[in-house]
Amino acid sequence: MWISVYRIVSFPFVTGCFYSPGVLLVVLTSLTHAQLMDFCPASCVVCSEDATICQKLENVISIPVTTKALIFTNGYINSLRDASFSHLSNMTLLGLSSNVIANIEENAFHNLTSLKTLLLDHNQITSTAILDSTFTQLRSLETLQLGSNALQNINGSWFKDMTSLLTLQLEGNQITKLDSSTFTDANLQNLKRLDLSNNLISYLGKDSFASLPRLYSLDLSKNNLSVIPDAFSYLSWLSVLNLDMNHWNCTCELQELSAFLRRFIKNQNQVLLYGKKLVCENTKNPAIQTVLQLTESNCVPSNQNITIVIKNKDYKHYVRDVVLAAIFCFAGKEFI
């Protein structure tokens, strides 16, 4: 006899493109009591032909071939072996958040051609753990969550086959720089949302996002940015930008960015999140308190050049004065 099983649990879940832990998830499944007991360990809160949700597992367990949603979270899984999920060709959601995954074998995601959402956040994944072939099979993937890991750099070739990817979340890692080569080898022409918040990014090249033509939302908040160029004007689809909580050095070198941001916020369809909070950490003009206040006329260069004009001197006196002027500039002393 078929029965309906309703479970209400406090559990991480995915809604659209956003991953929100600790939200109530209502799961409705239909299965026989015998089916439930056959393959459902005590640590699993949902077991059905379509969905399996388990906590505190140490290894990937066997689940029905018909599974479409699989979530193993808050556990102790440390490695993803080759072909661990290869029999689940109909699966659309795979959640492996909040484990201790540090090793991903080359074919761990083999045959997951229907997968739409992959959650790998809050693990111990480093940049060396991801190979060029790791995500090759995931051609239907739309959301990839790699936040809160130990990634130190991004290799564009990881995403070379991800033409369907819409959301890429890389927040809370150890990434230090972005340049023109970061996404060059990626195939992310349809990417809409990129989250790089809460990293260690201190360098941002002008063409860092040139390979992401349809980028709609970009989050670079909570990094170590101080002076960056206008790396956004060529992103014609960009509508939501977050640069909050960085370490802005408000000199003339930042004027190009400031000019772009003022143009950006004039468009009613574009949003600069927390724009008024782009506070200057360092400024040589006390009148400038935020990045948006910086203009070509009020900015001060980071390094002032001192020019000394010497008139009516013969050549020997001219050479002497130039030498003294140089010593004065670099040593900061006075000579008579």
C-alpha positions as CSV (number, residue, x, y, z in Angstrom):
1,M,0.0,0.0,0.0
2,W,1.3,3.5,-0.9
3,I,1.5,6.1,1.7
4,S,2.4,9.8,1.7
5,V,5.3,10.9,3.9
6,Y,5.5,14.5,4.9
7,R,8.7,15.7,6.6
8,I,9.5,19.2,7.8
9,V,13.2,19.6,8.6
10,S,15.7,22.4,9.1
11,F,18.0,21.9,6.2
12,P,20.0,23.7,3.5
13,F,18.1,24.0,0.2
14,V,18.3,25.7,-3.1
15,T,15.7,28.1,-4.4
16,G,16.3,29.4,-7.9
17,C,20.0,30.3,-7.9
18,F,20.4,31.1,-4.2
19,Y,21.6,28.8,-1.5
20,S,20.2,29.5,2.0
21,P,21.2,27.3,4.9
22,G,18.9,26.8,7.9
23,V,15.6,27.3,6.1
24,L,12.6,25.0,6.6
25,L,12.3,22.6,3.7
26,V,9.0,20.8,3.2
27,V,9.5,17.6,1.3
28,L,6.6,15.6,0.0
29,T,7.3,12.0,-1.1
30,S,5.2,9.0,-1.9
31,L,6.6,5.6,-1.2
32,T,5.9,2.4,0.5
33,H,7.1,1.7,4.0
34,A,9.1,-1.2,2.7
35,Q,10.8,0.9,0.1
36,L,11.7,3.5,2.7
37,M,13.3,1.0,5.0
38,D,15.2,-0.8,2.3
39,F,17.7,1.9,1.3
40,C,17.3,4.7,3.9
41,P,20.0,4.9,6.6
42,A,19.0,6.4,10.0
43,S,20.9,9.6,9.1
44,C,18.7,10.2,6.1
45,V,15.6,12.4,6.5
46,V,14.1,11.8,3.1
47,C,14.3,8.7,1.0
48,S,12.2,8.2,-2.1
49,E,12.5,7.2,-5.7
50,D,13.0,10.8,-6.7
51,A,14.9,12.4,-3.8
52,T,17.4,11.4,-1.1
53,I,18.5,13.8,1.7
54,C,21.0,12.7,4.3
55,Q,23.2,14.2,7.0
56,K,26.4,13.1,8.7
57,L,27.5,10.5,6.2
58,E,31.1,9.4,5.9
59,N,30.8,7.9,2.4
60,V,28.6,8.2,-0.6
61,I,25.8,5.6,-0.2
62,S,23.9,3.7,-2.9
63,I,20.7,5.3,-4.0
64,P,17.9,4.5,-6.5
65,V,18.8,5.1,-10.2
66,T,15.6,7.2,-10.5
67,T,16.9,9.8,-8.1
68,K,16.5,13.4,-9.4
69,A,17.6,15.3,-6.2
70,L,20.4,14.1,-4.0
71,I,21.7,16.0,-0.9
72,F,24.4,14.8,1.4
73,T,25.2,17.6,3.8
74,N,26.7,18.3,7.2
75,G,28.8,15.2,6.9
76,Y,32.3,13.8,6.8
77,I,32.6,12.9,3.1
78,N,36.3,13.7,2.2
79,S,36.6,12.3,-1.3
80,L,34.5,11.9,-4.4
81,R,35.5,8.8,-6.3
82,D,35.3,8.1,-10.0
83,A,31.8,7.3,-11.2
84,S,30.3,7.7,-7.7
85,F,27.1,9.1,-9.4
86,S,27.4,7.8,-12.9
87,H,24.2,5.7,-12.7
88,L,22.2,8.9,-11.9
89,S,21.8,10.3,-15.4
90,N,18.4,11.8,-14.6
91,M,19.6,13.7,-11.5
92,T,19.1,17.5,-11.7
93,L,20.3,18.5,-8.2
94,L,23.4,17.3,-6.4
95,G,24.1,18.9,-3.0
96,L,27.3,18.1,-1.2
97,S,27.6,21.2,1.0
98,S,29.2,21.3,4.4
99,N,31.3,18.2,4.2
100,V,35.1,17.9,4.3
101,I,35.7,17.2,0.6
102,A,39.3,17.8,-0.4
103,N,39.7,15.3,-3.2
104,I,37.7,15.0,-6.4
105,E,38.7,12.2,-8.8
106,E,38.7,12.9,-12.5
107,N,35.5,11.2,-13.4
108,A,33.5,11.9,-10.2
109,F,30.7,13.6,-12.1
110,H,30.8,11.3,-15.1
111,N,27.4,10.9,-17.0
112,L,25.6,13.6,-15.1
113,T,24.3,15.1,-18.3
114,S,21.0,16.3,-16.8
115,L,22.5,18.0,-13.7
116,K,21.3,21.6,-13.3
117,T,22.6,22.5,-9.9
118,L,25.8,21.4,-8.1
119,L,26.5,22.5,-4.6
120,L,30.1,22.0,-3.3
121,D,30.3,24.9,-0.9
122,H,31.7,24.7,2.7
123,N,34.2,22.0,1.9
124,Q,38.1,21.9,1.7
125,I,38.5,22.1,-2.0
126,T,41.7,23.7,-3.3
127,S,42.5,24.9,-6.8
128,T,44.7,21.8,-7.4
129,A,41.8,19.5,-6.6
130,I,39.9,20.7,-9.6
131,L,41.2,19.3,-13.0
132,D,40.4,20.6,-16.5
133,S,38.2,17.5,-16.9
134,T,36.4,17.6,-13.6
135,F,33.3,19.4,-14.9
136,T,33.5,18.3,-18.5
137,Q,30.3,16.2,-18.4
138,L,28.2,18.9,-16.9
139,R,27.0,20.5,-20.1
140,S,23.5,21.2,-18.7
141,L,24.7,22.8,-15.4
142,E,23.1,26.2,-14.6
143,T,24.3,26.8,-11.0
144,L,27.7,25.9,-9.6
145,Q,28.4,26.7,-5.9
146,L,32.0,26.6,-4.9
147,G,31.9,29.1,-2.1
148,S,33.7,28.8,1.3
149,N,36.4,26.5,0.1
150,A,40.2,27.0,-0.2
151,L,40.5,28.1,-3.8
152,Q,43.5,30.3,-4.3
153,N,43.1,31.0,-8.0
154,I,40.6,30.4,-10.8
155,N,41.5,28.4,-13.9
156,G,39.2,29.3,-16.8
157,S,39.7,25.8,-18.3
158,W,37.6,24.4,-15.5
159,F,34.6,25.9,-17.2
160,K,35.4,25.2,-20.8
161,D,32.3,23.0,-21.4
162,M,29.9,25.0,-19.3
163,T,27.9,26.8,-22.0
164,S,24.7,26.6,-19.9
165,L,26.1,28.0,-16.7
166,L,24.1,31.0,-15.4
167,T,25.4,31.3,-11.8
168,L,28.9,30.8,-10.5
169,Q,29.5,31.3,-6.8
170,L,33.1,31.6,-5.6
171,E,32.6,33.7,-2.4
172,G,34.6,33.0,0.7
173,N,37.7,31.5,-0.9
174,Q,41.4,32.7,-0.9
175,I,41.5,34.2,-4.4
176,T,44.0,37.1,-4.6
177,K,43.8,38.4,-8.2
178,L,41.8,38.6,-11.4
179,D,43.3,39.4,-14.8
180,S,42.7,39.0,-18.5
181,S,43.7,35.4,-18.4
182,T,41.4,34.3,-15.5
183,F,38.3,33.4,-17.7
184,T,40.0,33.4,-21.1
185,D,39.8,29.6,-21.5
186,A,36.3,29.4,-20.0
187,N,33.2,29.0,-22.2
188,L,30.9,31.2,-20.0
189,Q,29.3,33.4,-22.6
190,N,25.9,32.9,-20.9
191,L,27.0,33.5,-17.3
192,K,24.7,36.0,-15.6
193,R,25.7,36.0,-11.9
194,L,29.2,35.9,-10.5
195,D,29.9,36.1,-6.8
196,L,33.5,36.7,-5.8
197,S,32.8,38.4,-2.4
198,N,34.8,37.8,0.7
199,N,38.0,36.7,-1.0
200,L,41.5,38.3,-0.8
201,I,41.4,40.0,-4.2
202,S,43.8,42.9,-4.3
203,Y,44.5,43.1,-8.1
204,L,41.8,43.5,-10.7
205,G,42.9,43.8,-14.4
206,K,41.0,46.0,-16.8
207,D,40.0,43.0,-19.0
208,S,39.3,40.5,-16.2
209,F,35.7,40.0,-17.3
210,A,36.0,40.4,-21.0
211,S,35.1,36.7,-21.6
212,L,31.8,37.1,-19.7
213,P,29.7,39.3,-22.1
214,R,26.3,38.6,-20.6
215,L,27.3,39.2,-16.9
216,Y,24.3,40.7,-15.2
217,S,25.2,40.7,-11.5
218,L,28.8,40.9,-10.1
219,D,29.7,40.9,-6.4
220,L,33.3,42.0,-5.4
221,S,32.5,43.1,-1.9
222,K,34.7,42.2,1.1
223,N,38.0,42.0,-0.7
224,N,41.3,43.9,-0.6
225,L,40.7,46.2,-3.5
226,S,42.3,49.6,-3.2
227,V,43.0,51.0,-6.7
228,I,41.4,49.4,-9.7
229,P,40.7,50.5,-13.3
230,D,37.3,50.7,-14.9
231,A,36.9,46.9,-15.6
232,F,33.1,47.1,-16.1
233,S,32.2,49.6,-19.0
234,Y,32.4,46.9,-21.6
235,L,29.9,44.7,-19.7
236,S,26.8,46.0,-21.5
237,W,24.4,43.6,-19.6
238,L,25.8,44.5,-16.1
239,S,22.9,45.7,-13.9
240,V,23.8,44.9,-10.3
241,L,27.3,45.7,-9.0
242,N,28.6,45.4,-5.4
243,L,32.0,46.8,-4.4
244,D,31.3,47.4,-0.8
245,M,33.7,46.9,2.1
246,N,37.0,47.2,0.2
247,H,40.0,49.4,1.1
248,W,39.7,52.3,-1.4
249,N,42.7,54.5,-1.9
250,C,41.1,57.7,-3.3
251,T,43.8,59.1,-5.5
252,C,43.7,60.1,-9.2
253,E,44.4,56.4,-10.1
254,L,40.8,55.6,-8.9
255,Q,39.2,58.5,-10.9
256,E,38.4,56.3,-13.9
257,L,36.4,53.9,-11.7
258,S,34.6,56.8,-10.0
259,A,33.5,58.2,-13.3
260,F,32.1,54.9,-14.4
261,L,30.2,54.4,-11.2
262,R,28.6,57.8,-11.5
263,R,27.4,57.0,-15.0
264,F,26.3,53.6,-13.8
265,I,24.0,54.8,-11.1
266,K,22.3,57.4,-13.3
267,N,20.6,54.5,-15.2
268,Q,17.5,53.6,-13.3
269,N,17.8,50.0,-14.4
270,Q,21.2,49.6,-12.8
271,V,22.0,49.2,-9.1
272,L,25.2,49.9,-7.3
273,L,24.7,48.1,-4.0
274,Y,25.8,50.1,-0.9
275,G,27.2,52.8,-3.2
276,K,27.2,55.4,-0.5
277,K,29.4,53.1,1.6
278,L,32.3,53.1,-0.8
279,V,34.3,55.0,1.8
280,C,37.9,56.1,1.2
281,E,40.3,54.3,3.5
282,N,43.1,56.6,2.3
283,T,42.7,60.1,0.7
284,K,45.0,63.1,0.2
285,N,42.0,65.4,-0.2
286,P,40.0,65.7,3.1
287,A,37.0,66.8,1.1
288,I,36.8,63.4,-0.6
289,Q,35.2,60.8,1.7
290,T,33.7,58.3,-0.8
291,V,34.8,56.9,-4.2
292,L,31.8,58.5,-5.9
293,Q,33.0,62.0,-4.8
294,L,36.3,61.6,-6.6
295,T,36.7,63.6,-9.8
296,E,39.5,64.6,-12.2
297,S,39.5,68.1,-10.7
298,N,39.6,67.2,-7.0
299,C,41.8,64.1,-7.0
300,V,45.5,64.1,-5.9
301,P,48.0,61.8,-7.5
302,S,49.4,59.0,-5.3
303,N,53.0,60.2,-6.0
304,Q,53.5,64.0,-6.5
305,N,56.4,64.9,-8.9
306,I,58.4,67.9,-7.8
307,T,59.6,70.1,-10.7
308,I,62.4,72.7,-10.1
309,V,63.1,75.3,-12.7
310,I,66.6,76.8,-12.7
311,K,67.2,80.0,-14.7
312,N,70.3,82.1,-15.6
313,K,72.9,79.5,-14.4
314,D,76.0,78.4,-16.2
315,Y,76.3,74.7,-17.0
316,K,78.4,73.8,-13.9
317,H,76.0,75.6,-11.6
318,Y,73.1,74.0,-13.4
319,V,74.5,70.5,-12.8
320,R,75.2,71.2,-9.2
321,D,71.7,72.5,-8.6
322,V,70.1,69.5,-10.3
323,V,72.2,67.1,-8.1
324,L,71.2,69.1,-5.0
325,A,67.6,69.1,-6.0
326,A,67.6,65.3,-6.5
327,I,69.2,64.8,-3.0
328,F,66.6,67.1,-1.5
329,C,63.7,65.2,-3.1
330,F,64.8,61.8,-2.2
331,A,66.5,62.4,1.2
332,G,64.1,65.0,2.5
333,K,67.0,67.2,3.8
334,E,67.7,70.9,3.4
335,F,71.0,72.1,1.9
336,I,72.4,75.7,1.9
